[in-house]
């Protein structure tokens, strides 16, 4: 049996851990730049606040119902996520961390409602985060079981036995099947497939022709045949992207250059953390597409490295060369981003005959910078191109403290 542990309203729950006054009250978390709603508590859902809704459009509702609003605090969410996963690993030998708030659990040794309840209670006690656990024969059915646990049970745990599969699938909409998505759901409904049970009854050859092999695997999984095993080893990324919207639209080249330099350096650090190097780097800029009267410009460029690298000096320098090529001072930009591509392991780098950089010396320097920044704080040592004033920084007017990752934000208890 496979279990799926899913944190309930994760971002909102994280905000509540250190702020008990907002428990039982409507909470929303906004996206980068405080733009759209990306997380809601159950109380906020009851007010018919939708995911992805722009905050300015629902301002009257937020004010009328005194909804508690927070900017995204990824430092806090990431740390609490790690604590949740470590707690799960203390109870389960094999855990696949699927996302920041989800993990597949191996219950092949034994599975029971009481064991799942015990794990749920422990996670809540150790981290303050409520979770739901669904247990079933396959990953896809575990998703179904978790959906039932979250929507239809008070305990937050549901074990989907073989005898109950047909009845459960009959009440699950096709768009709620893991991996189907809106576009495929719309297409399936055109052929009369409205529920998960309908999906399992579709001819397998027709499904292969009209969709893909993944649809066939999903059907087999819903029938109880395991096609997806737990992925216990973390796979290396094929691309790494760092992009942000600016706090304020700008056409100032120096401000954009600082932003792109910071994004490129972040990509380089992520490469080194994965012990990888990249062959290519791409830089893009975006104007505000919602301003019809403004000049629109969405440039994108890709440049190659002669030798694959994770060196911040090289990556930032190449990103700035790309920026200089695509920048247009007649446009006011809203967003920028850097993508490193064609990633290979640092042990598989093909050296260039004409490479003039002392790679060993540069690697030691990067390693030293990373260690100092880890101990002393992010970007304590930085490249001059990254700047210091960060005028491009995101607007985060409702940012909560980093309770677990910053000494100055640690709560104090008066006795």
C-alpha positions as CSV (number, residue, x, y, z in Angstrom):
1,X,0.0,0.0,0.0
2,X,1.1,3.6,-0.7
3,X,0.1,6.6,1.3
4,X,0.0,10.3,0.3
5,X,0.5,12.9,3.1
6,X,-0.7,16.3,2.0
7,X,-0.5,19.4,4.2
8,X,-3.8,21.2,4.6
9,X,-3.9,24.7,3.1
10,X,-0.1,24.6,3.6
11,X,0.9,28.3,3.3
12,X,-2.0,29.5,5.4
13,X,-1.3,26.8,8.0
14,X,2.4,28.0,8.2
15,X,1.2,31.5,9.0
16,X,-1.0,30.2,11.7
17,X,1.7,28.1,13.5
18,X,3.3,31.2,15.0
19,X,0.2,33.4,15.0
20,X,-2.5,31.5,16.8
21,X,-4.8,34.6,16.9
22,X,-5.7,33.9,13.2
23,X,-6.8,30.3,13.8
24,X,-10.4,29.9,12.7
25,X,-10.3,33.1,10.8
26,X,-10.1,33.7,7.0
27,X,-6.5,33.8,5.7
28,X,-5.1,34.3,2.2
29,X,-1.5,34.3,0.9
30,X,-0.6,36.5,-2.1
31,X,1.8,35.7,-4.9
32,X,5.0,37.5,-5.7
33,X,4.5,41.3,-5.7
34,X,1.3,40.8,-3.7
35,X,-0.5,40.2,-6.9
36,X,-2.9,37.2,-6.8
37,X,-4.2,34.8,-4.3
38,X,-2.2,31.5,-4.2
39,X,-3.4,30.0,-0.9
40,X,-6.6,30.2,1.2
41,X,-7.7,28.8,4.5
42,X,-11.0,26.9,4.6
43,X,-12.7,30.1,6.0
44,X,-11.5,32.1,3.0
45,X,-12.7,29.4,0.6
46,X,-16.1,29.7,2.2
47,X,-16.2,33.4,1.2
48,X,-15.9,32.2,-2.4
49,X,-12.4,33.7,-2.8
50,X,-10.9,31.9,-5.8
51,X,-7.3,30.7,-6.5
52,X,-5.4,33.1,-8.8
53,X,-7.8,36.0,-8.2
54,X,-6.1,39.4,-8.3
55,X,-6.0,40.9,-4.9
56,X,-7.2,44.4,-6.1
57,X,-10.3,42.9,-7.5
58,X,-11.5,41.3,-4.2
59,X,-10.3,44.1,-2.0
60,X,-13.9,45.0,-0.8
61,X,-14.5,41.3,0.2
62,X,-11.1,41.2,2.0
63,X,-11.9,44.3,3.9
64,X,-15.6,43.5,4.7
65,X,-14.8,40.1,6.2
66,X,-11.5,41.2,7.8
67,X,-9.5,38.6,5.9
68,X,-5.9,38.2,7.2
69,X,-3.5,38.8,4.2
70,X,0.1,37.7,3.9
71,X,2.8,38.0,1.4
72,X,4.6,34.8,0.4
73,X,7.3,33.9,2.9
74,X,9.1,31.1,1.1
75,X,11.9,31.0,3.8
76,X,9.3,30.1,6.4
77,X,7.3,27.7,4.2
78,X,10.5,25.9,3.0
79,X,11.8,25.4,6.6
80,X,8.4,24.1,7.9
81,X,8.1,21.8,4.9
82,X,11.5,20.3,5.7
83,X,10.4,19.7,9.3
84,X,7.2,18.0,8.2
85,X,9.1,15.7,5.8
86,X,11.7,14.8,8.5
87,X,8.8,14.0,10.9
88,X,7.3,11.7,8.3
89,X,10.7,10.0,7.7
90,X,11.0,9.3,11.4
91,X,7.9,7.1,11.1
92,X,8.2,5.7,7.5
93,X,11.3,4.1,6.1
94,X,10.7,5.1,2.5
95,X,9.4,8.6,1.7
96,X,9.2,10.3,-1.7
97,X,9.0,14.1,-1.2
98,X,6.7,15.0,-4.1
99,X,6.3,18.7,-3.5
100,X,6.7,21.3,-0.8
101,X,3.5,20.1,0.9
102,X,3.1,16.5,-0.4
103,X,4.9,13.2,0.2
104,X,4.3,9.6,-0.9
105,X,4.7,7.1,1.9
106,X,5.6,3.4,1.7
107,X,3.1,1.3,3.7
108,X,4.2,-2.0,2.3
109,X,5.2,-3.3,5.7
110,X,1.8,-2.7,7.2
111,X,-1.0,-0.1,6.7
112,X,-3.8,0.7,9.1
113,X,-6.1,3.6,9.9
114,X,-4.6,3.8,13.4
115,X,-1.0,4.0,12.1
116,X,-1.9,6.9,9.8
117,X,-3.8,8.7,12.6
118,X,-0.7,8.3,14.8
119,X,1.5,9.8,12.1
120,X,-0.9,12.7,11.5
121,X,-1.0,13.4,15.2
122,X,2.8,13.4,15.5
123,X,3.2,15.8,12.5
124,X,0.7,18.2,14.1
125,X,2.4,18.0,17.5
126,X,5.9,18.4,16.2
127,X,5.3,21.1,13.5
128,X,1.9,22.6,14.1
129,X,0.9,21.7,10.5
130,X,-2.3,19.7,9.9
131,X,-2.1,17.0,7.3
132,X,-4.4,14.5,5.5
133,X,-3.3,11.0,4.7
134,X,-4.8,8.8,2.0
135,X,-3.7,5.1,1.7
136,X,-4.4,2.9,-1.4
137,X,-2.7,0.2,-3.6
138,X,-1.2,2.7,-6.1
139,X,0.0,6.3,-6.2
140,X,-3.0,7.5,-8.3
141,X,-5.5,5.8,-5.9
142,X,-3.6,7.3,-3.0
143,X,-4.3,10.7,-4.5
144,X,-8.0,9.7,-4.6
145,X,-7.9,8.5,-1.0
146,X,-6.3,11.7,0.1
147,X,-9.0,13.7,-1.7
148,X,-11.6,11.8,0.3
149,X,-9.7,12.2,3.5
150,X,-9.6,15.9,3.1
151,X,-13.1,16.5,1.8
152,X,-15.3,13.8,3.4
153,X,-13.8,12.8,6.7
154,X,-13.3,14.5,10.1
155,X,-10.3,12.4,11.0
156,X,-8.2,13.5,7.9
157,X,-7.3,9.8,7.1
158,X,-8.9,7.4,4.6
159,X,-7.8,3.9,3.7
160,X,-9.1,3.0,0.2
161,X,-9.6,-0.8,0.1
162,X,-10.1,-2.7,-3.2
163,X,-13.7,-3.3,-2.4
164,X,-14.3,0.5,-2.2
165,X,-12.5,1.6,-5.3
166,X,-15.5,1.5,-7.7
167,X,-17.7,3.4,-5.4
168,X,-15.0,6.1,-4.7
169,X,-14.2,6.6,-8.4
170,X,-17.9,7.0,-9.2
171,X,-18.0,10.2,-7.2
172,X,-14.7,11.6,-8.4
173,X,-14.9,14.1,-11.3
174,X,-12.5,13.4,-14.2
175,X,-10.8,16.7,-13.8
176,X,-9.8,15.7,-10.2
177,X,-7.8,12.7,-11.4
178,X,-4.1,13.2,-10.7
179,X,-2.4,14.2,-13.9
180,X,-5.4,14.7,-16.1
181,X,-5.5,18.6,-16.1
182,X,-8.2,21.0,-17.4
183,X,-7.5,20.6,-21.1
184,X,-7.6,16.8,-21.1
185,X,-10.6,16.8,-18.8
186,X,-12.5,19.1,-21.3
187,X,-11.5,16.7,-24.2
188,X,-12.6,13.6,-22.2
189,X,-16.0,15.2,-21.4
190,X,-16.6,15.7,-25.1
191,X,-16.4,11.9,-25.4
192,X,-18.8,11.4,-22.5
193,X,-16.1,10.7,-19.8
194,X,-17.3,12.6,-16.7
195,X,-16.0,10.6,-13.7
196,X,-13.0,8.6,-12.7
197,X,-15.1,5.5,-13.1
198,X,-15.9,6.4,-16.7
199,X,-12.2,6.9,-17.3
200,X,-11.4,3.3,-16.1
201,X,-14.0,1.9,-18.5
202,X,-12.6,3.6,-21.6
203,X,-11.1,1.3,-24.2
204,X,-7.3,1.2,-23.6
205,X,-6.3,1.4,-27.3
206,X,-8.6,4.4,-27.9
207,X,-7.1,6.1,-24.8
208,X,-3.6,5.5,-26.2
209,X,-4.5,6.9,-29.6
210,X,-6.4,10.0,-28.4
211,X,-4.1,10.9,-25.5
212,X,-0.8,9.3,-24.5
213,X,0.9,6.4,-22.7
214,X,0.6,8.4,-19.5
215,X,-3.2,8.2,-19.8
216,X,-3.0,4.5,-20.1
217,X,-0.8,4.3,-17.0
218,X,-3.3,6.4,-15.1
219,X,-6.1,4.1,-16.1
220,X,-4.2,1.0,-14.9
221,X,-3.3,2.8,-11.6
222,X,-7.0,3.5,-11.1
223,X,-7.7,-0.1,-11.6
224,X,-5.2,-1.0,-8.9
225,X,-2.3,-2.0,-11.1
226,X,0.9,-0.2,-10.0
227,X,2.7,1.7,-12.7
228,X,4.5,4.4,-10.7
229,X,6.9,3.3,-8.0
230,X,8.2,5.6,-5.3
231,X,11.1,7.8,-6.5
232,X,13.4,7.9,-3.5
233,X,16.4,9.4,-5.3
234,X,16.2,13.1,-6.1
235,X,16.6,13.5,-9.8
236,X,18.8,16.4,-11.0
237,X,17.0,19.2,-12.8
238,X,17.3,19.6,-16.6
239,X,16.7,23.4,-16.3
240,X,16.9,25.9,-13.5
241,X,15.0,29.2,-13.7
242,X,15.0,32.2,-11.4
243,X,12.6,35.0,-12.3
244,X,10.7,37.7,-10.5
245,X,8.4,40.6,-11.1
246,X,9.8,43.9,-10.1
247,X,8.3,45.8,-7.2
248,X,7.8,48.7,-9.6
249,X,8.0,48.8,-13.4
250,X,11.2,50.3,-14.7
251,X,13.3,51.0,-17.8
252,X,16.4,51.8,-15.8
253,X,19.1,49.6,-17.2
254,X,21.2,49.6,-14.0
255,X,18.3,48.4,-11.9
256,X,17.4,45.7,-14.4
257,X,21.1,44.7,-14.6
258,X,21.2,44.3,-10.8
259,X,18.1,42.1,-10.9
260,X,19.4,39.9,-13.7
261,X,22.8,39.6,-11.9
262,X,21.1,38.4,-8.7
263,X,18.9,35.9,-10.7
264,X,22.0,34.6,-12.5
265,X,24.0,34.2,-9.2
266,X,21.0,32.3,-7.7
267,X,21.0,29.9,-10.6
268,X,24.8,29.4,-10.2
269,X,24.4,28.6,-6.5
270,X,21.6,26.1,-7.2
271,X,23.9,24.4,-9.8
272,X,26.7,24.1,-7.3
273,X,24.3,22.7,-4.7
274,X,23.4,19.9,-7.1
275,X,27.0,19.5,-8.2
276,X,26.0,20.3,-11.8
277,X,27.2,22.6,-14.6
278,X,25.3,24.2,-17.5
279,X,26.1,24.5,-21.2
280,X,23.7,27.3,-21.9
281,X,22.1,30.4,-20.3
282,X,18.9,32.3,-21.4
283,X,17.8,35.7,-20.3
284,X,14.3,37.2,-20.9
285,X,12.5,40.4,-20.2
286,X,8.7,41.1,-20.0
287,X,6.7,44.3,-20.2
288,X,3.2,44.5,-18.6
289,X,1.0,42.7,-21.1
290,X,-2.1,44.1,-19.3
291,X,-1.2,47.7,-20.2
292,X,-2.5,47.9,-23.8
293,X,-1.3,51.4,-24.3
294,X,2.3,50.6,-23.3
295,X,5.0,49.4,-25.8
296,X,5.1,45.6,-25.6
297,X,8.4,43.8,-25.6
298,X,9.1,40.2,-24.7
299,X,12.8,39.5,-25.7
300,X,14.5,36.2,-25.1
301,X,18.1,35.1,-25.9
302,X,20.2,32.0,-25.3
303,X,24.0,32.1,-25.2
304,X,26.5,29.2,-24.9
305,X,29.5,28.5,-22.7
306,X,32.6,27.1,-24.2
307,X,33.0,25.0,-21.1
308,X,30.1,23.9,-18.9
309,X,30.2,25.9,-15.7
310,X,28.6,26.6,-12.3
311,X,30.9,29.6,-11.7
312,X,29.0,32.7,-10.6
313,X,31.6,35.0,-12.3
314,X,31.0,33.4,-15.6
315,X,27.3,33.0,-15.4
316,X,26.6,36.5,-14.2
317,X,29.0,37.9,-16.8
318,X,27.3,36.0,-19.6
319,X,23.8,37.0,-18.3
320,X,24.8,40.7,-18.5
321,X,26.0,40.2,-22.1
322,X,22.7,38.7,-23.0
323,X,20.8,41.5,-21.2
324,X,22.7,44.2,-23.1
325,X,21.7,42.5,-26.3
326,X,18.0,42.4,-25.7
327,X,17.4,45.5,-23.6
328,X,15.4,48.3,-25.2
329,X,15.3,51.7,-23.3
330,X,12.0,52.6,-25.0
331,X,10.2,49.9,-23.0
332,X,9.2,49.7,-19.4
333,X,9.8,46.3,-18.0
334,X,7.7,44.4,-15.4
335,X,9.7,41.2,-15.1
336,X,13.0,39.5,-15.8
337,X,14.4,36.0,-15.6
338,X,17.4,33.8,-16.1
339,X,17.4,30.1,-17.1
340,X,20.4,27.8,-17.1
341,X,20.0,24.9,-19.5
342,X,21.7,21.7,-20.8
343,X,22.7,20.8,-17.3
344,X,25.2,18.0,-16.8
345,X,27.0,16.5,-13.7
346,X,30.2,18.3,-12.7
347,X,31.9,14.9,-13.2
348,X,30.9,14.8,-16.8
349,X,32.1,18.2,-18.0
350,X,33.9,18.1,-21.3
351,X,36.8,20.6,-21.0
352,X,37.7,23.0,-23.8
353,X,41.1,23.1,-25.3
354,X,41.1,26.9,-25.3
355,X,39.8,27.3,-21.7
356,X,42.0,29.8,-19.9
357,X,40.4,29.7,-16.5
358,X,42.0,27.9,-13.6
359,X,39.0,25.7,-12.8
360,X,40.3,24.1,-9.6
361,X,41.2,27.5,-8.1
362,X,37.9,29.0,-9.1
363,X,35.9,26.1,-7.7
364,X,37.7,26.5,-4.3
365,X,36.8,30.2,-4.4
366,X,33.1,29.4,-5.1
367,X,33.1,26.8,-2.3
368,X,34.5,29.4,0.1
369,X,31.9,32.0,-0.8
370,X,29.0,29.5,-0.5
371,X,30.2,28.5,3.0
372,X,30.6,32.0,4.2
373,X,27.1,33.0,2.9
374,X,25.6,29.9,4.5
375,X,27.1,30.8,7.9
376,X,26.8,34.6,7.8
377,X,23.7,35.1,5.7
378,X,22.6,35.1,2.1
379,X,24.7,37.3,-0.2
380,X,27.0,38.6,2.5
381,X,29.6,38.1,-0.1
382,X,28.3,39.1,-3.6
383,X,29.5,40.3,-6.9
384,X,29.5,44.1,-7.5
385,X,27.0,43.6,-10.4
386,X,24.4,42.4,-7.9
387,X,24.3,45.9,-6.2
388,X,23.2,46.7,-2.7
389,X,20.1,48.9,-2.9
390,X,17.8,46.2,-4.5
391,X,15.4,48.8,-6.0
392,X,13.9,46.0,-8.1
393,X,12.9,44.0,-5.0
394,X,9.4,42.5,-4.8
395,X,6.6,44.4,-3.1
396,X,5.9,42.4,0.1
397,X,3.9,44.7,2.2
398,X,2.3,41.9,4.3
399,X,5.4,39.7,4.8
400,X,5.4,37.8,8.1
401,X,8.6,37.3,10.1
402,X,11.0,34.4,9.3
403,X,10.4,32.8,12.7
404,X,12.6,29.8,12.1
405,X,15.4,31.0,9.8
406,X,16.4,34.4,11.1
407,X,17.7,35.0,14.6
408,X,16.1,38.5,14.8
409,X,12.7,37.0,14.1
410,X,12.7,34.2,16.7
411,X,9.8,34.5,19.1
412,X,10.7,35.5,22.7
413,X,8.7,34.1,25.7
414,X,8.2,36.3,28.7
415,X,8.0,34.4,32.0
